[in-house]
Amino acid sequence: MRVLVSAGEPSGDAHAAGVVAHLAAAGAQVEGVGGPRMAAAGARLVTGIDRLAAVGLAESLHTLPAHLRLLRDLRRRLDEGRYDAAVLVDYPGFHLRVAAAARRAGVPVLYYIAPQLWAWGAWRLPALRSRVRHLAVILPFEEPFFSARRIPATFVGHPLLDRPPPPERTWARRLVGAPRQTPLLALFPGSRASEIGRLWPVFRAAARQLRHAIPELSVAVSAIPGQRHDGVDEFIRWEGDSSVLLAAADAGLCKSGTTTLEAALAGMPLVVAYRMHPLTFQLARWAVGVRHVSLVNLLVESDVTPELLQGAATPDALARAVLPLLDRDGPQARAQRAAFAAIRTALGSPGAAERVARLARELAA
């Protein structure tokens, strides 16, 4: 059994690694587009992803040549009959083109972590329907959404549930280096350079304002080794597992994305913020079909976490929204934690990677 597994960014590499491990354990030969986690799980990498990842139309233009070269290479490999099935993980702008090449080559495609067409991009539905054999979706409302539009889909559960449970809070604070008795604010400005460039300055300014209001406040910043955060020396720089910081913090300021779900599962109250290129934002305002950007709010269909986007994400506004959450026993923090209790149930049960690998083997048979 020969399977192509493709992930276009670090989060996809993490989600795909479990699938690769299960495929390899079943005797499959896996080639992939991914990163170190896929390689460690047993995939032979066709290329790495370090130069691919970008968010938004405007931000993606500088990565276009690398994407085009990779697409030509994958088309050639598919046409040569190297694969019995392809598993494409998230990253729809590129992977829908790979799916078209796979369809022409007669290779069935399983798409894992489907494009969020329920939010925006509904024009992609015909392409998804014609190019993809099956969807493995990770949010419970996605299976009926896609099935109603004649795209076979299976809810496999969310891959976050396959991670170890968050560590105990006192132990986590000791690891982070935060004093045990003082409030701790966690900052998650993102992992991509474009996100950090737009979010970090306002996150930093908001944290400074909160320190004026709470002089004993500790602030920790989640960062990847090698990333640059100007002015981070006045805070704790945390380069370890994000689950440790989520467990340690009293409240967080997070970019929109999977981090919001991680925070909910760890029980950390949060404020969600996002900024993007103005052109990308205008396109998104025109195309988005849902009220919320936070996955937490989408899952519970309520305004559980404050969302501050684009120009609304100012240091003053962020600081005002986070301040009451730093009181662990305050009404706003308690209300968020109460709502979080429903999130784990909604996300299904552990074992997403194993279910995806099983679907891939069925397609390849």
N, C-alpha and C positions, 0 to 999 in steps of 0.2 A: 504494500500500500504506500503510495507516494503522495504526499500532501504539501501544498504550498500554504504557509501561514504568513500573513502580512500585517504588520502594525506600523503606523506612521509616526508615532510619538511615544515618549516615555510611559505615559499611562497605558497606552495600548500594549507596549512591551510587557508591562506588569501583568495585564489581564491575559495576554496571549501565552505567557510562560506556563501557566497551569494547564492550558489546553495542549501545548506542545509536550509537556511531561506525560500527560495521559495518553496522547497519541504514540509517543515513543515507547511507553510501557506496553502498548498493545502491538508493538512491532512495526509501526509505521516509520518510513523514512521521511523526515521533515526538512524541507528547505524553507528559508524565511527571510523576510525583510523585518528587522527588529533591532533589539539592543542586547545588552549583556544578560538580561534575565532570560530571554528566549534562548540565547546561546547556551547558558548554563543548564537550561531545561532539556537540551538535546537537539536544538535546531542548527542546521548548517546555514549560516547567514549568507545570503546573496549580496546584501549591502547593509550598512548600518543606518540608523535613523537620525544621527546627530545633526545632519544638515537639512533635514526635511521639515521639521515641525514649525508651524506658524499658525496664527489665529487671524482669520479675517481676510477679505479680498486684498486690501491694500498691503497688509503685512506679508502676504504670501508671494508677492511678485518677485522678490529677490531669490526665492527658492525654486522658481519655475524651471530653470535649466536643469537642476538636479532631478526634479520630478520627471521631466521629459526623458532624460537619459534612462532613468530607472524604468519608466513605462515601456520604452522600446525594448529594454532587456527582458522584462517580464513577458511581453508579447512574444518575443522570440522563444523563450523557454516554454511558454504555453503551446505555441504552434508546433514545437518539437515533440510534444506528447510526453513531457516529463512528469506530469501530475495526473492523479486520479480524482482529485478534488482540491478546492481552494477554500481556505478560511480567511476571510478579510475582517479585520478588527477595527471598527470605528473609522475615522478619517475619510469621510464620504467623498470629498472633492476629488481625491486621488483614487480611492478604491472603487468608485462606480466606473471609472475608466478601465481599471484592471478587470472588473467584472464583465465589461463589454468584451474585452479581449478573451477572457475565459469562455464566455458563451460562444464566440466565434470558433474557438478551438475545441468546443465540445466538452469542456471541463465544468462540472457542476460547482456552484458557488454557495457556500454557507456564509452568511454575513452575521458576524457577532458584534453586538452593541450597535444596533441599527441607527441610521440617521434619524434625528429627532424631527421627523416630518410633521408630527402632531403640533410642533411649535412653529416651525417655519420651513420653507422649502418644499411645499406640497407639489410643486412642478416636477420634482424628482420622482414622484410615484410611478409614472409609466416606465422610466428607466429602471427603477428598482424591480418592478414587476417582471420586466422582460429579461433582465440580466441575472437575477438572483434566484436560485432554486428554493432557498429556505432562509428565514431569519431566526437568529437566536437572540431574543430580546431580554433586557434586564430590569425593566420597569413593568409592573403588573398591568397597567392600562394599555401597554403597547401591543400585546397580543390581540385583543379584540379590535384595536384601531387598524392594524395592518390586515388582519384576517377579513375585516369588513370591506377592505379595498382589494381583495383577491390576491393578497401576498401571503403565502403560508408562513406562519410564525409560531414559535414556541417560547413561552416564558420560562427561562432557565434559572431564575433567581439572580440576585445581584452578587457579583464577585467579591464585594467588600465583606460579605458574610463568611467567606472562606479564610479571612485573616484571623490571627489569634485575637482573643478578647483584649480590650484595653488594659494596661497595667493598673495596679492599685494607685490611687492618687498620691499618697504620701511618698511612696517609692518613686513615682514618676517625677515629682517635684525635686526629690533629691538628685535624680539623674540630670534633670535640666539645670540644676544649680540655683533654684529659686528658694528664698526663705520660706520656711514652713507656714508661718502665721500671717504673711502679707498677701494681698491679692496679686494675682498673676494674669496679665493680658497676653494672649498669643496672637501674633500677626502672621497671616498666610497670604502674602502678596502674589503668589504664583511661582511657576518654575520657568516660564519662557521669558526671554529678554524683553519682548514687547510688553508683556504683562507687568513685569517688574518696573520697567521704565515709566509706565503710566500710573501704577498703583502705589509703588513704594514711597514716593515723596509725600503723598497725602496720608498714607498709613503712618509714616514716621511723624508727620506734623500732628496728627490726631493723638498719637501716643504721647507726644510731648505735652499736649494740652491736658491730657488725662493725668499726667504726672504732676502738673500744677494743681489739679483738683485733689489728687490723692498722692501726696509726696512719697509715701511708702510703697507705691505701686511698682511691681517688677514687670518688665516687658521682655518677651522672648520672640525672636523672629525665626520662622522656619525657612531654611535655606539649603540649597544643594552646594556641595563643595565646588569652589571655583566661581560661584555667582558673586556679582558685585552689588552691594547695598551701601551706598554712601551714607555715612553717619551711623552705621550699625553698631559701632564700638560703644555707644552709650547704652546699648541694650544687650541682652543675652542672645548670642547667635547660636541657634540649634540646628545642627546638620545631621542629627540622628533620625530615627524612625518618627514620622509625624504622629503616630498613635501615642507615643510617650508624651509629646507636648500637648496633644488634645486632652489626654487624661489629667495632666498636671494643671492646666489653666482653669481659671474661674470663668473667663469669657474670652471670645475671640473676634477678630476682625478678619474676614475671609473673602477671597475672591469667589465669584460665582463658579460653580463646577462641582466635581465629585467631593471636594473638601467639605462642602456643606453637609453632605450625607455622612462623611466620616465624623464630623463634629457631632451630628445628631446621635449617631451610634455610640459615641463616647460620652454623651450627655453634657457637652459643652455648649452653653448658650452663645449665640453669635449674631453678628451683623454682617450682611452680605453686601459687597460692593463690586463694581466692575466699571472699567473704562476701556475704550477701544479707539481705533482710528476714527475720526469724524465721518469719513465716507462709509466705513463699515457700519457705524452706528446708524446712520441715516437709512442705509439699506435694510438693516435689521428692524428699525421702527416701522418701515413699510411692510415688511414681510412677516413679522412675528405674529402668531395667532393665539398666544396664551398670555394670561395676566402676570404670571410670575416668571422670574429667571432662576430662583433658588429651587433646587430639586426637593428640598424639604417642604417648601410651600406648595409645590406642585403635587407632591404625594398626599398631603393632608388637605389640599384644596382650601387653604386658609392662609392668612397673613401671619404666620408664626414668627418668622424672622424678618426684621426690617431689611429692605432692599434699597440701596442707594446707587444709582447708575449715572455714568457720564458726568455731566456738570453738577448733579446733585451730590456726588461723592466728594464733598469738600471736607477739610479737616474739622471744621466746626460741627458740621452735621454728623460726621462719623463719631466724633467724641461724644456728642449729646446722645446718640443712639446707644453707644456702648456703655456709658457711665452707669446706668441703673442695673445692667447685667452683671457688673462686677460685685454686686451684693448678692452672694449665693442664696441668701434666704429671702431676697426681695421678691415682690409679686411678679415682675417681668421675667426674672430668671426661672422661678418656679413654673410659670406658665409655659415657657419654652420646653423645659425638661419634661413636663407632663405631656406635651404634644409629641415629643420625641419617642415616647413609649410606643406609639403606634407605628413608627417608622420600621422597626425591625420586623414586625409581623408583616407589613406590606411588602417588604423586599423578598419574601419567600424563605427558602431554607438553604443551608450551605450545600455546596456541590455543583456550582455553576460550571466550572471548568470541565468537570467530568461529564456533565450533560452535553456540553458543546462538543467535546471529543467524540461522544457516542453518536451525535447527529452527523458529525463529519465522516465517521467510519461508515455510517449507513449510506451517505451520499457516494462514498468512494467504492462501495461494494459493487 
